[in-house]
């Protein structure tokens, strides 16, 4: 949630250093602080649009620029505000390269064909059309997909892994960290399909892994070495085990650490496992043949969107 532990610079900061006019606009401010790290340009969030300053964000009076007040954190408008702000920046010639990051609040709360989801995607499509009409190259991808994680009766399908392991091996045998956790628990109740397991007692890691692997709803249990290799994670920051749930299962720590009442009766929809790895990869302009050929030897990844839009587009 803070840039202090970042180990590399960002593409945005490097491009700004080369003289490009860069803007990073996000829904949540925690991401803005990381994307704006070292960025000599514009960076602000919908969450704190009313508090932006020239010194901190490279721009002020954002609400006046967009034409409405900062949205509620639990709303579709949190994302639409990001896009509208981006449109205003392009219209005013304030940015040549924009990185616009939206909230997944709508997708957490509504299935793809729900009226609320369809309305949001119509609004999204209209704004992407505005960018295209302004002459922008528009590239769209995501950090993850989303799946239903509830039982047929509507209750969340949760494995409280820390509770399960400590009941079997003794109190203090394991500690579970859920990286999806953030202050806005109405999105997901701090429940996703990816957790880290730390052996905090005398129980061997292999025994914790074997017991976890036998549980229904578990998709994969990886040791530190394999997790770092498969998911391209820094080895020295990884846990003893990485555990992922299947398409319909989320993994928590203990019931006391997850406020399911925050879901307000909605079916739990979340992400973090292999079932949510497929994402859109859309670009408004054709890609050069040599760029497409270069991809044939490897799998397309969401971060390839940078290379595609900056180096691969036919102009």
DOMILO-843426 format. One line per 10 residues: number of its first residue (from 1); for each residue x, y, z of C-alpha. Coordinates in steps of 0.5 Angstrom, whole numbers. Layout:
NUM	X,Y,Z ~ ...
end
This chain:
1	0,0,0 ~ 6,5,0 ~ 12,6,-5 ~ 17,5,1 ~ 19,-3,-1 ~ 19,-2,-9 ~ 25,-4,-12 ~ 25,-1,-19 ~ 23,5,-22 ~ 16,5,-26
11	15,6,-34 ~ 11,12,-33 ~ 17,16,-29 ~ 22,14,-34 ~ 18,16,-40 ~ 17,23,-36 ~ 24,24,-35 ~ 25,23,-42 ~ 21,29,-43 ~ 14,26,-44
21	8,29,-41 ~ 5,23,-37 ~ -1,23,-32 ~ -3,17,-28 ~ -10,17,-25 ~ -13,12,-21 ~ -19,10,-17 ~ -16,8,-10 ~ -10,13,-7 ~ -6,7,-5
31	-4,5,-12 ~ -3,13,-14 ~ 2,13,-9 ~ 6,7,-12 ~ 5,9,-19 ~ 7,17,-18 ~ 13,15,-14 ~ 19,19,-18 ~ 14,21,-23 ~ 15,28,-25
41	8,29,-28 ~ 1,29,-26 ~ -2,23,-21 ~ -8,23,-17 ~ -14,19,-15 ~ -21,19,-15 ~ -21,18,-8 ~ -17,24,-6 ~ -19,28,-12 ~ -22,34,-7
51	-15,34,-4 ~ -10,34,-10 ~ -5,40,-10 ~ 0,42,-15 ~ 6,40,-10 ~ 4,33,-9 ~ 0,31,-15 ~ 2,36,-20 ~ -5,39,-21 ~ -10,42,-17
61	-18,43,-18 ~ -19,37,-20 ~ -27,37,-18 ~ -28,43,-22 ~ -24,40,-28 ~ -28,34,-28 ~ -35,38,-27 ~ -37,34,-21 ~ -35,32,-14 ~ -31,26,-11
71	-35,20,-12 ~ -36,15,-6 ~ -31,10,-6 ~ -37,4,-6 ~ -39,7,-13 ~ -39,6,-21 ~ -37,13,-21 ~ -31,12,-18 ~ -28,9,-24 ~ -32,13,-29
81	-29,19,-25 ~ -22,17,-27 ~ -24,16,-34 ~ -27,23,-35 ~ -21,26,-31 ~ -17,23,-37 ~ -21,26,-42 ~ -21,33,-39 ~ -13,32,-39 ~ -13,30,-46
91	-17,36,-48 ~ -13,41,-45 ~ -6,38,-48 ~ -4,36,-41 ~ -2,29,-42 ~ 1,25,-48 ~ 1,18,-44 ~ -4,17,-39 ~ -5,11,-35 ~ -12,10,-32
101	-13,5,-27 ~ -20,3,-25 ~ -24,0,-19 ~ -27,-7,-19 ~ -32,-5,-15 ~ -38,-7,-20 ~ -35,-13,-22 ~ -34,-15,-15 ~ -41,-14,-13 ~ -45,-16,-20
111	-44,-22,-25 ~ -43,-20,-32 ~ -50,-20,-35 ~ -53,-16,-29 ~ -56,-10,-30 ~ -51,-6,-26 ~ -45,-9,-30 ~ -48,-8,-36 ~ -50,0,-35 ~ -43,0,-32
121	-40,-3,-39 ~ -44,2,-43 ~ -41,8,-39 ~ -34,5,-40 ~ -35,4,-47 ~ -38,11,-49 ~ -31,14,-45 ~ -27,9,-49 ~ -30,12,-55 ~ -29,19,-53
131	-21,18,-52 ~ -21,15,-59 ~ -25,21,-62 ~ -20,25,-59 ~ -14,21,-63 ~ -12,17,-57 ~ -9,10,-58 ~ -13,6,-53 ~ -10,0,-50 ~ -15,-4,-45
141	-13,-10,-40 ~ -14,-12,-33 ~ -10,-15,-27 ~ -15,-20,-26 ~ -21,-23,-28 ~ -27,-25,-23 ~ -31,-31,-21 ~ -37,-33,-16 ~ -34,-35,-10 ~ -41,-37,-6
151	-45,-43,-5 ~ -51,-45,-8 ~ -55,-42,-2 ~ -51,-35,-3 ~ -46,-36,3 ~ -39,-35,1 ~ -35,-41,0 ~ -29,-40,5 ~ -24,-44,8 ~ -21,-41,14
161	-14,-44,13 ~ -11,-41,19 ~ -16,-44,24 ~ -16,-51,20 ~ -8,-52,21 ~ -8,-49,28 ~ -14,-54,30 ~ -10,-60,27 ~ -3,-58,29 ~ -4,-54,35
171	-5,-46,37 ~ 1,-42,33 ~ 3,-47,28 ~ 1,-43,22 ~ 0,-36,20 ~ -4,-34,14 ~ -3,-27,11 ~ -9,-25,5 ~ -6,-20,1 ~ -12,-18,-2
181	-14,-14,4 ~ -15,-7,4 ~ -19,-2,8 ~ -25,-2,3 ~ -28,-9,5 ~ -35,-8,2 ~ -31,-10,-5 ~ -29,-17,-2 ~ -29,-18,5 ~ -22,-19,5
191	-23,-25,2 ~ -19,-28,-5 ~ -16,-34,-8 ~ -9,-33,-6 ~ -6,-33,1 ~ 1,-34,4 ~ 2,-39,10 ~ 8,-38,15 ~ 10,-44,19 ~ 10,-40,26
201	11,-46,30 ~ 15,-53,30 ~ 10,-56,25 ~ 15,-58,19 ~ 13,-54,13 ~ 12,-60,9 ~ 6,-63,14 ~ 3,-56,13 ~ 3,-57,6 ~ 0,-64,6
211	-5,-62,10 ~ -7,-56,6 ~ -7,-60,-1 ~ -12,-65,2 ~ -17,-60,3 ~ -23,-59,-2 ~ -23,-53,-6 ~ -15,-52,-6 ~ -12,-51,-13 ~ -5,-51,-11
221	0,-51,-6 ~ 7,-49,-7 ~ 13,-48,-3 ~ 17,-42,-3 ~ 22,-44,-9 ~ 16,-46,-14 ~ 12,-40,-12 ~ 18,-35,-13 ~ 19,-39,-20 ~ 12,-40,-23
231	9,-33,-21 ~ 16,-29,-22 ~ 16,-27,-14 ~ 22,-24,-10 ~ 24,-30,-7 ~ 27,-27,0 ~ 20,-24,1 ~ 16,-30,0 ~ 12,-34,5 ~ 14,-41,7
241	8,-43,2 ~ 3,-40,-3 ~ -4,-43,-3 ~ -9,-42,-8 ~ -16,-44,-8 ~ -20,-46,-14 ~ -25,-42,-19 ~ -31,-43,-13 ~ -27,-42,-7 ~ -23,-36,-3
251	-19,-38,3 ~ -19,-34,9 ~ -15,-34,16 ~ -20,-34,21 ~ -27,-32,22 ~ -26,-26,26 ~ -21,-23,21 ~ -26,-23,16 ~ -32,-18,16 ~ -37,-22,12
261	-43,-17,14 ~ -39,-12,10 ~ -42,-16,4 ~ -49,-13,5 ~ -52,-19,3 ~ -49,-20,-4 ~ -46,-26,-7 ~ -38,-26,-6 ~ -35,-25,-12 ~ -27,-25,-12
271	-20,-27,-15 ~ -13,-29,-14 ~ -13,-36,-17 ~ -11,-39,-23 ~ -19,-39,-25 ~ -18,-31,-25 ~ -12,-31,-30 ~ -15,-29,-36 ~ -16,-22,-38 ~ -18,-18,-44
281	-12,-15,-48 ~ -15,-10,-53 ~ -12,-4,-57 ~ -15,1,-62 ~ -10,0,-67 ~ -7,-5,-71 ~ -1,-8,-69 ~ 6,-9,-73 ~ 7,-16,-76 ~ 14,-16,-73
291	11,-15,-66 ~ 6,-20,-67 ~ 11,-25,-69 ~ 15,-24,-63 ~ 10,-26,-59 ~ 9,-33,-62 ~ 15,-36,-58 ~ 12,-34,-51 ~ 5,-33,-47 ~ 2,-26,-48
301	2,-22,-41 ~ -2,-16,-39 ~ 4,-12,-38 ~ 6,-13,-45 ~ 0,-8,-46 ~ 6,-3,-45 ~ 10,-5,-50 ~ 4,-6,-55 ~ 2,1,-55 ~ 9,4,-54
311	12,0,-60 ~ 8,-4,-63 ~ 2,0,-66 ~ 2,1,-73 ~ 2,9,-74
end
